[in-house]
Amino acid sequence: MTRQIDLYFDFSSPYSYLSVARANHLLDGLPIRLNLRPIVLGSIFKRLGWESSPFLAQARKLDYMWLDVARQARRHGLPFHKPSHFPVNSVLAARVATCAPDEPWLADFCVAAFQAYFVHDENLSEPNVIGRLLLELGLDSREILDRATSAHNKSDLRQVTEQADALGVFGAPTFVVNQHLFWGDDRFEAAVDACIQDSAELPPK
């Protein structure tokens, strides 16, 4: 029996990078389908009364985050370099991922986009950056970018973000198992355990 985890993430989130980049290794051999759900976390932040990432409100917390992400990246064997600007406008990358929910290249694109920002310090808002990533995956970048920037797909991304908001998502990454939320990369394993369990064993929401 195949079970599923919905992973809501934002391409500006360093902890989302860790989760998406290690997902294949963590889930290897398990009967779990991981649904990658890109969102625009900034839209949710604004609904919660925040103008930007809460990490920016406390310099100490922000400094700790970068140290922690670097530490966790080393632990998982992932490359990482602190970007020069944070957060970055990553809506275009999210639109590309939104238009390809069932494409076999989706996970590879997501990892490539995350590494473009969190390893190579590239600006994900630039179409030439996203287009190059698609080309490097052997894809038709023009066709995909046209599809990603269509009015229909923009609406789809808004709907996924609104769905996340309705579920109570307040940060990224958030894993959803049978409508139960697990927030943060350090809760990925807990989400996997909950997914494998009988849903009846989960505590009340």
N, C-alpha and C positions, 0 to 999 in steps of 0.2 A: 504494500500500500504506500503510495507516494503522498507525502505530506508537504505543506508549503509554508514558507516564511516570506512575508512582504517586507522588503527593506526600503524604507523611505530615507533618502539621502540628498545632500546638496553638494555640488561640485566645489563649493568654497569651504567645505567642512573638512579639516584635517583628519578628524576621527572617522569620518565617512570614507576617506581614502584608505585608511588602515583596514576597515571592514570589507570594502569592495575588493581590495587587492588581495586579501587573504581568504576570500570566500571559497574559491575553488579548492584550496588545500584543506580548509576546515570541513567542508561538506563532502569531500571525496569519499565515495563508497557508501554514502548515506542516502536513504530513499527520501530525500528532501528536495523540493523544487524551490529555488530562490527567485522571487520576483523582484527585479530591480525597479524601484519606483522613484525616479528623480522628482524633486520638488523645488520650489523657490522658497527657501526657508525665510528669506527676508520678508515675504508677504505675511507669513505667520508671525514673525517677530513684531511687525507693525500692528497686527491685530492684538498682540499682547502688550502693546505700549512701548516697545523698544524700537529705536531708530536703526540699530545695526546689531551686530553680534554682541551679546552680553559680555563676552570676554574683553571687549574694548573699554568697558566701564571700569575695570580694575587693572592697573598696570601689573601688579604682582600676579594676578590670576592669568593674565595674558602671557607674561614671561614664563610662568609655570607650565602653561599649556604647550608652548613651543618646546620646552625641555622634555615634557612628558611624551609628546608626539615623537620626538627624536629617539627617546629611549624605547618606546614601544615599537617604532619602526625597526630599530636594531634587533630587538627581541624577535620580531617576525621575519627578519632577513629582507626587509624592504628598503629601497633607497628613499632618502628624504633630504630636502634642503629647504630651509625656511624661505618662503617667498618674500620678495621685497615689498609687496603690497597685500594687505589683508583687511577685509575680504575682497574677493574679485567678483566682478559681474560675470556669472557663469550661466546665465539664462540660455545662451545659444547652445552650449553643451547639453543642458537639460532638455532643450527642444529636440536635439538630435537623438538623445536617448529615449525620449518620449515617443518619437515616431517609429521606433524599432523594438517594441516590446517582445516580439517573438523571433527577432533576427538572431542568427547564430553568432554574429559579430558584436552583439550588444555589450557583453561583459568585457571583451577585449577593448572596445572603444572606451568604456568607462574607465578602465585601468589606465589606458593611454592618456585620456584627458586629465585624470588626477595627477599622473606623473608629469605631464606637461606643466602643470601648475606647481605641484609640491616637490618636484625634483629639478625641473629646468627653468622654473620661474617665468613661464610664458603666460601671456594674457588670453584667457579663455573667451574673452568677449570679441576677439578678432577673428573674423570669418576665415582669414588665410591660415590661422593656426588650426582651427577645427578642420578646415578643408584638407590641410596637409596630413593631419592624423588619420582622416578617412582614406586618403590616398595610400598612406603607408600600410593600411590594412587591406589594400587591394580593392577598394570600393569606389563607386561612382560618386565622387564628392559633390558634384554639381546637382545630381538628381536628389541625393539625400538632403543637402542643404535647402533645396527648393521645397522638398516635402516637409522638412523641419520648420521652415519659416512660413508655412501656409497658415491661413486663418484657422483652419480646422485643427491643426496640430497645436497651435498656440492655445486654443480653447481646451484641448485635451490636457495640456500641462497645467492650466489653471484648475481644471477639474480634479486632477490628481492631488494638487496642492490643497484644494478645498476638502478633498476626502481625508487627507492627512490631518488637517485642522479639525475636522469633525470627529476623528478618532481620538483627538487629544494630543497629537504630536506637538512638542514644544522645542525640540532640538533634533540634531542629526549626528549620527545615524539613529534611527528608531526601527526596531524589529517588531513586527506584529504577527502574533501567533494566535489564531482563533479570537481576534479582537483584544488580546492581551498585549500590552506594550512593554518593550524592553529597550531602555534608552542607553545609548553609549556603546562604543566599540567593546568595552570590557563586559558587556552583557550579551555579546554574540553567542558565547558558549551556553549561557543560561537559556537563550531563545531556542537554541538547537535542542537542548535537553527537554524543554517544554514542548517542542514540536514532536519529539519522539514519544513523549508520554501520551497516555490517553488524556484527551482534553478534560475529562471529568476530574482528573487529579489536580488540575490547576486551581489555585485559590480563587475565591470570588473577586471580581473586578471592583 
